[in-house]
Amino acid sequence: MTAELVRGQNHPLSQAHLEIRVSAGTPVVVAATLGDDGGTVRGVEWVAHPGTPTLPGLEVSRQAAADHRLAVDLDAMPESVHRVHVLLSLPQAGGGPVRFGAVAAPFVAVTGLDGSEVASYTLTGLGSETAVVALELYRRQGAWKVRAVGQGYAGGLAELLTDQGLPQAQQLASGIHEAVAQGLARSVQAPPPRTADGDRSRQTAASALGPDQSGPASYGTQDHQNPAGPYAPQGAPGSPPVPPVAVPGAGQPPGPAPADPSAPGPTPPPTGPAGGPIDYSHPRRATSAPPPPPAAPPAAPGQPAQPVAGDATGWSMEERLYNQIWGMFEDLARTTAAYRSAVDFAESRLEKEIDQVLSDPRSRIGGQGDAAREAALARQTQLVDQARQALDRDLAQLVAEADVVEPALPPAFAGWDNPVWHAYRVPMEIPMALRIGDLGLPESDRLRIPLLVRLPLERGLWIDSGRTAMADDVFVDTHERRRLAMESAVAHTARLLAVYPADEFTVHVVDPAGSGTQALAPLVRAGVLAAPPARGAAGVADVLGRLTQRVDLVQMALRGGVADSLPPDFDTAQQLLVVNDFPHGFDDRAVTQLRYLADEGPAVGVHLMMVADREDAAGYGPLLDPLWRSLLRLTPVPDDHLADPWVGHAWTYEPALVPPGSGVLDIVLRQVAAARTKRS
């Protein structure tokens, strides 16, 4: 399974022996740094570069080249290494380009030793940068993942290494460029221009989207009001199209592609420091593959296999359940698409046959026409019944799987009515994702698929308090919709507080007119807010000003490579701003600040949750549109505004609300507050 990553996305690595392939339109220098659990590079001995190309578990190229292959053995990484950053830099000698913006976007791919592509990333959007962190390999829960980074540095390799905490960054950068300059005569020149078929060839027989490619909000769902937004098919704007993938013929094993006389010869295997092949074995580890999923109990002859919770690949039960839910979502989308296609075919065939009957004058004599119409209707009914039987069979299997999976979900994935919340304890680390509701289709009333967003949030949330397109919403008045929207926002906020470790998630609330006082009572009563909800224009200005200043401060510290110089009392926790009753009480300056927080905040840990009616905010016109489009729209009542990326089904979204009369919210918030008190 190949993952086409965009900036910030990650993907699990199920292999320990890997190659990282780099393709650029000009010779580049490739290096790699090893980082500890805090991401710090402890010294020059933790950097692999052309002057010192080999470290335990890692080998880079000795020269500048347009194409590189890095050998990686994750099993051989020292226990103290938790991160591996792959760096690209333009050489300072040789008369090449002076910035990445002047060359084709570099392409990096993580592959197995057999050439099968695991994940890839095209570094688009670079301008004046001369060095860039392309990829990050990192440990999580004992497993390794790859993340697309794409962080560029106009100050070059020295600035990049300084940003990673290396004291000798300037000297090391100079030494790397000097080592490259000595080998420029041997550097590999840029390849010929890429053909119209795409900018690279693939070795895999087929490709498929992975669960980490869904974007930051869900399984690839996209808001109908923003079809070209973050849930569009993966790939950054301006990236070259993916070439078609060859599929082996029926009954034929996948073999090599047809010979191309102009193609380069086979690439030799990576070599070690002595020129021989790298020994990927490691004396302390016997395997690099994740443990297999639990086996399903044997099924009776002719019966489908019994579902098992966690019946998917992954390094942990959490990851297995996440991937299993993703698979259920895709299965439901595709089986429903097959049913709808069959129904459409049956109806079009019926219309065609009836047209033929009516166009034949002989059918108007006697009962021939009626008999032909009845026969056509019978054939249509038969086709629809067959399609429905197939759909019901698939739905029964999915429902059985959901019945097994739902009770096994951890709190972050579970509904508020799941008994797992009664055993809730404040976690030590954040989970992979958070449940914000359920998705369903009209043909499958019995089945709901959990809607999960990846953490940390990469875009804010818009809880729409206006009228939805669903018929049931007609009977809900304006006041009731706003109350439900605020209760939904509180439920989402409580979930976020519950799944983060103590003191790692801070919540601010802006409620200018105090209309959300009743809904906010559980958060205020538990004492989990950073401060009482801000009221009036002055309160709005104060909170927005402080959070905007926080984003500016962190951005400047990161860009200047002085992240350690932030004030000692600086709150390093993720920040959530809940805004109620927008746009009442907000002037143009406040709207601009909200847009800034929505665009720039997630990258530095500041997130936005708006509770507002889109129609009420329409008066701001174009000023508000970017804010509206940058957030994921959710509703406090069922609505069908989300679509999947495969066939465009209109999925019915149902919010994850606390059951009426349940005290689970207060119980969870009290534990969060107690854990914070204990840590302080």
N, C-alpha and C positions, 0 to 999 in steps of 0.2 A: 504494500500500500504506500503510495507516494503522497506526500503532503507538500502542496505549493504554499509556502508561508508568505505572509506579509509582515511588515514591521511590528514587533511585539508579540507575535504568535509563537507558540511552542509546540513541540511534538515529541512523544516518547521515543526512546531509542531501545529497541529490543535486542540489539547486537552490541557486543563490546569491541569487536575488531572492525574498524571503519576506515574509510578514506574520505577526506574532504577535498572536493575538486573545485578549483577556482578557474574561471574563464573570464578574461578581460580583453578589451580592445587594444591594450597596450601592455608592455612589460610592467609588472608590479612586484613589489616586495611583499612576501607573506611571512608573518611571524605569528607566534602564539604565546599567550601568557597563562600561567597557572595562578589561581587565586584561592585563598582560604575561604572559610565559611562566611566571612564578611566581604569577600570579593577583593581583598587586598593582595597585591603581588609583593611578597616579602623581600625579594631581592633579585639581582640580575640572574641568579642561578635558577629562577623560576620563569625565565623567558627563553623560548626557543626561537632562534633567528638565524640568518645565513651564516653568521660567524660561529654560532654554537647551535647547530641544527637539531641536536638530539637530546631529549630529556626522557626520563622514564615514562614509557607509554606514549611518546609523541616524537614525531620527526617531521621537520619542514624542509623546504627546498633550500639549496645553498646559493641561489642566484635569483636575479630578477627574471621574470618570464611572464608571457601572456597567459599561460596555462600552468597550473600547479596541481600536485597531488600531495596531500598531507596524510601520513599514516598515523592512526590513533588506536591505542589499545587501552580502553577504559579500565579493564581489569588490572592493568599494571600501574595505574595512577596511585601515587602515595595516598594514604588515608587522610592526610591533612589537606589534600587538594579537593576542592568542592566545585571549582569553576575552571573552564578552559575557554579563553577568548581567542578567536581567530582574527588577526589584524591584517589589513591591506594598506600598503603605503606606496606612493609614487616615488621612484628613485630620484635623488637629487642631481644625478649626473647622467650624461648620455643624451641630452637635448630632447627629452620626452616631454609630454604634457605637464603643466604645472598645477593642474587641479582636476579632480574627478569629473567635474561638470563638463569638461571638454572632450570626454571620451565616452564610449558606449557604457551603459550601466553594467557593472561587474555582476557575474552570476556565480553563486556558490551552491554546491550540492553535497549532501552527506549520503554516502553510498556504502553498501556492503562490499566485501572483498570481491564478490562476483560481479560487481558493477551495478547491481540493482539499487535504484535510487530510493532512499528513505525519506528525505526532505530536501527541498531546494528553496532558494531565496534570490530574487533579483533586486539589487541595491539601486532603486530608482530615487530620484529627487535630490541627488548630490549636486553641489554647486562649487563653492570655493574650497571645499575640503581637499586636503592632500593625504589624509590618513583616515581610516574608518575601522570601527569594530564591526565585523560582518556578522559573525555568529557567536553564540555562547552555548557551550555544553555545561550542564550543571546537574548536581546531584539533588534529588528530592525523594525523601522517604526511602533511601537506599537504592534508588534507581536513577538512571541518567536520562536527561531530556536535552533537546536542542531548541534554542530560541533565536529567532531572527532579530538582530539588534539594529544594524544600520546607523549607528551613531558616528557622525563624521566630525573631524577636527581640522579647522583651517590652519591651526598652528603646527600641523604635521605630527610625526611620530613622537616627538618630544612631548607635545601637549597631551597626546593620547596616553602615553606611559605615565605622565605626571598625574593624570586623572585617575589612574588605577593605583595610585599610592606608592609609586616607585621613587625612592629618594634620588637615585642616580639616573633619572630619566633622560636628562640632557646628554650625559656622557654616553649612555647606552645607545641612544638614537644616533649620535654621531658615529659610534663604532659600527652600528648596523649599516649605515649608509656608506661608510668607508669599505666595509667588507663587500658590499654589493658593487661599489665602484671598481674594485679590483677584479670582479668577475663579469663586468658588463660586456666584455667582448664575447663571452660565452652565453649571454642571455638569449632566451628564445624570443624571436620576434613575434609580432602580432599575427594572428591567423588571417587568412583571406576573409573578405567581407562575408557576413552571414547571408545565407540564401533566404529567399522568400518563404521557405518552408518553416523557418523558425531560427532561433539563435543557438540551438544546441540539439544534439541527437540524444535519444534515450535508448537505454539498453533493456528496459523492462518490457514485458509482454503486454501488460495492461496497467492502467492506473485507476485510482479511486480516491475520493476525498476522504480525509481522516477527520475524526471528531474535533481535533484542534483547529480545523480550518473553518469552523463555523462562525468565526468572528467573535467579538467579545461578549455578545449577548445571548446567543442561543445556537441551536443546531442549524445554522445557515438561514434562519428565518429572516424575512425582510419586511419592513413596513410598506404597505401599498402606497403610502403617501411619500415614500422616499425610495423608489425602485432602484436608484443608482447609488444608494447610500452604502454604509459599512457592511450590509449583508448581500451586496452584489457578489457575483462569482469572484473567487480569489484572484489576486494579481493586482499590483499597483497600477494606477493610471500611467499609460505610456509604456508599459512593459510589453515586450514582443509576444505575439501569440504562441500558444503551446502547439507544437507540431502534432499531426495525427500520430496515433500509436498503432503499430502493427499488431494484429492479433493472430496467433498461429491458426492454421486451418484445422478443421474438425478432424479429430483422430490423429493429428500430427503433434509430436512433442515440440515445445518451443525450441527453435534452433537458431543459429546465427543468421544475421541479416544477409541478403544477397551481396556478393562481393562487389565492391566499388573500386575500380582501378585507380581512381584519384584519391581514395581514402588513405589516411596514414596507416602504417603497420600497427600491429598489436602493441599496447603499452606494456613495458616490462613491469614486473611486480616491484613494489617499493623496496628499497635497499637500506640496509643498516649502515652504521658508521664505517664498517670495514668493507663495504661494498657487497656483502652477501645479503640474502633475504632476511627480513626482520623476523625474529622469533617472537611470536605473539603469546606464547605460553606464559603462564604465571604460576609460581610454585604454590601460592596460597589460595588460589581459586580454581575450581574444576569446571565451572560452567559460566556462561555469560547470558544465557537465555532466561527470560522470566519464568517463574514457576507456571506449570500448565494450569488452566482453569479447572475447577472441580468437574468431575465426570458426572454425566447425567445417569440416573438409574436406568437399567435396561428396560426398553419398551416392549410391550406385547407385540407379537407378529401383526403387521399391517397397521399398527398404531404409531402416531408421531412420538418422538422422544419427549420424555417429561422435562419441563424447563427447570433450570437450576439458577439460583441467584448468583451473580458473579460469573456467569458462563460467557466470558469474553476475555481477551488478552489484557494483560496489565501486570504491573509490578506489585500492586496492592489491591485489596478488596475494593477500596474507594475508586481506583482507576478502572477496575473491571466493571463495577456497577455503572460508572459513567459511560464507558464504551458500550455496555449492554443497552443502556437507555438510548444512546445514540442509534444503535442498530434497530431497536424497536421503532423509533421515530422514522427511520428510513424505510423499514419494512412496511409500516402502515401507509406511508406516502406512496410507495410503489404499488402495493396491492390495491389501493383505492384508485390509483391512476389506471391500472389495468381494468378494473371494473368499469370505471367511467368510460374508458375507451371502447370496451365491448358494448356498453349500452348505446353509445353514440353510433357505433357501427350498425347495431341492430336497427336503430331508428332511421339512419340514412338508407339502409337496405330496404326497409319497409316503404319509405317514401318513393324510392326508385321503382320498386315493384308495383306500387299503386299507380304511379305515373304511367308505367307501361300498360297497365290494365285499362286505364282511362283513355290512352291514346289509340287503343285498338277498337275500331267500330264493332267488331264481332262480339266483344265482351258486353255490349249493350243489349244483346239479344238473349232473352231468357234469363237464367240465373247464373250465367257464366261469370259475369263481373263480380257478383256477390261471393261466389265460391272462391274466385281468385283472391279477393280481398281477405276473406277469412283464412285462406291458406297462408297469405303473407303475414297476417297478424299472428297466426300460430307459430310461424317460423321466428318472428320477432320475439314472442313470448318465450320460446324455447331458448333462444340465444341469451336473453336477459336472465332467465332462470339458471342457466349454466354458469353465467358470470357471477350471479349472486351466490350460488353454491360454493364456488371457488373462493369468493370474498369471505363468506361465513366461515369456511374452513380455516382460512388464514387468521381471521379475527379471533376465532376460538383459541387458536394457538397463542396469539398475542395476549389475549385476556388471561389465559392460564399463566403465561410468563409474567404478566403484570401482577397477578395475585401472589406470585412467589417473590418477585423483586421488591415490591412496595414494603413489606414488613422488614426486609433486610437493609433498607436504606439508612445511612447515617443521618444525624439531625440536619446537616446542611442540605441533603437531598430530599428529606422527608417532608410530608405535609404536617401542618400543625396538629392534625388529629392522629398522627402516628404515635403509638405508645413509646417510641424511642425517646421522645422529649421528656418523659417522666424520669428517665435515668440520665438526664442531661448533666454534663459537667463542662465547665469552661475549657476549651481546647488549648493545647500548647502550640499549635501552628494552624495556619489557615488551610482550609480544604481546597480542592481543585475548583469547585463550582458551588453555586448557591441556587436553590430552587425559588423561582419567583412566580410560579403558577403552573398551569397544566394546559396542554394542547389536545384538541380533538377534532374529528371530522364528522359531518352529518351522517355518513354511512356507518359510523362506529360509535353509537351513543354509549355503549358499555365500556369503552376504552378511553383512558386519558393518559397521555405521555407527559412526564414531568418536563417542564421547561427550565433548563439550567443555564445560568450565566457564569462564565469563567471569572475567577478571582485572581488578582485584584481587578476591580471594574475598569474597563477601558473606555467606557462612555457612560454618561449619566442617564437618569430615568425621568420620563415625563409621565406623571400620573394624571391622566386626562379626566377632569371633573365635568366635562361637557357631555352632551348627548351622543350616544353611539349609534351604530347602524342596526343594531339588533332590535327586533320588534318588541321584546319585553321591556326595553328601556323607555318606551313611550309612556309607561305608567309610573315612571320614577320622576318626581319633581326636581327642580334645580337644587333646592336646599338639601334634599336627600342624596343627590349625586355628589355634592360637595362633601357631605359628611362621610359617605362611603369612600370617596377618594382619599380623604385624610386618614381614615382608618386603615386603608390599604397601604398608604405611605408609612404609617406607624408600624404595621406588620412587617413590611420590607426592612425598615430601619432596625427593628428588634432582631430580625434574622441576621442582619449584618453584624450587629453587636454580639450576637450569640456565637457566631462562627469564628470570630477573631479572638486571639489570645487577649488576656487582660491588658488594658492600657495600650493596645495597638489599633484602636479604632475610636475616633472622637467625633461626636455628633453635635452640630450647631443647628439651630432652628430659627427661622425668620417667619414671624406670624404678625404682620403689621397691624391688623385690626383685631387680633385676638379671636378670630372665628374658629380656630382649631384647638381651643383650650380643652374642650371635652375629649377630643380624640387623642391629644397629646398627654393626657393625664397619666397613663401608665409609664411613659418615659420620665415625666417630671417626678412622679411619686417615687420611682425607683432611684432617682438621682444619677441617671446614666448620661445626662446631657452635660456638655461642657459648661453651659450657663443657662439660665432661664431663657425661654423663647424671647427673641428680640421683638419689640413692639414699636410702632410708629416709624416715621421717616428717619428719625435720628438713629433708632436701633438698626434699621436696614442698612443705613450708610456705614455704621460702625462695623457690623459683621462683614459686609462685603469688602470694606476697606482693609480689614485685617487679613482676610483670606487672600485677597488680591496681592497684598504686600507679601504674604507668605509665599505665594507662587513665584513672585518676582525674586525674592531672596533666594529660594532654593535653585531657581534657574541660573541666577548669577553665580552661585556657589559651584554648581555643577559645571557650567561653562568655563569658569575660571580655574577649575581643578582644585578648589579649596573647600570641598564639602565638609572636611573635618573642622573648619573654622566657624561653623554655625554656633550661635550662642549656646551656652551650657543648658539653659532652661528651654531650649527649643523643643517643641512637641514633634517627635518624629513619627507619631502615629498617623495612619490614614485618616483623612478628614472628610466628613460628609456634611454637606449643607442642605437642609430640608427647607424649601421655600414654599410657603402656603399662600393661597389667595392671589397669586400673580395674575395680572399686572397691577392690581390695586395697591397704591402706596409706593410704586416704583417709577422713578423718573428716567429720562434717557440715559443719564450717567449710570444708574443702577442696572439698566438693561445691558449697557455696554460691558459693565463689569461681569454680569452673569454670562454673557457670551464669551468673555475672556476665560472665566473659570471653566466653562464647558469645553472650550477648545484646548486650553493649556494645562488645566488642573490635573486631569488623570495621569499625565506623565510624571507628575511630582506628588501624587498621592492626595489630590483634592478632588472630590467627586460631588456631583450636583444631583439633587432629586427635586424636581419641580412638581407642584400640585396646582394645576391650572386648567382653565377651559380654553381650548384653542380658539373658539369663536370670540370670547371676551378679549383675547390678546390680538385679534386680527387688526385692531386699529393701529398697531405699530408697523404693520405692513412689512416691507423688505428688511427693516431693522431687526425684526424678530425671526424671520424665516431661517437664518443660519442657526439660531439657537434651537428652534423647533426641530430642524433636521439633524442636529448633532446628538439628539437624545433619543433613547429607545422609548417609544410610546407604549404605555401599559394602561389598562382600564380597570376601574373598581368593579365592573360588572362584565359578564361575558360579552365578547366582541370578536369579530372575524377579520381583523385588520392585519394579521401576520400571514406571510406566504413562505413556502419552502423554496429552495433554489433549484429544484429538479423540474417539477411540473407546475409550480405556481398555485398549489392548493391554497384556498382561503381557510386557514386554520382558526378554529374557535379558541380564543384565549380565555382562561378562567383564572382570576387572581388567587394567590395563596393567602387566604384570609383565616383568621382565628375563628373556630366554630363559636356560634353564639352561646354565651353562658360558660365558656371554658375559662379556667384560670391559668392555663399553661403560660400565657404571655407574662403575667405577673411573676410566676414561679421562675421562669427563665431570666427575666430582668433582675430579680432579686439576687440570683446567683452571679450574674455579671457584675452587679454593684458590689457584692461581697468580695468577689475576686479582686476587684479594683482596690477596694479598701485594704485588703491584705497585702497587695503589692506596693501600696503607697507608704 
